[in-house]
Amino acid sequence: MNNASDIIGHWPDLVTFACDVGVSEHCAKKWVSRNSIPGPHWLTIVNKAKARGIQSVTLDALARIAAAKSEVA
């Protein structure tokens, strides 16, 4: 996984992701457009992914994406 879209793409659709995470669809779209998922949501995302059987969405994966983004900035 290289970006926020890769993380979110593991869900059936954006609406389902937003509902799982507890944010609006608009908010989730902004995360995709900014290629950034705010840290306070990481644990919820990982837990919801685990509940859906999505093993590749981990705190480590989210941290690597954030670190790569900050290196570019």
Buried (B, 14 or more C-beta within 10 A) or exposed (E): BEBBEBBBBBBEEBEBBBBBBEBEBEEBBEBBEEBBBEEEBBEEBBEBBEEBEBEEBBEEBBEEBBEEBEEEE
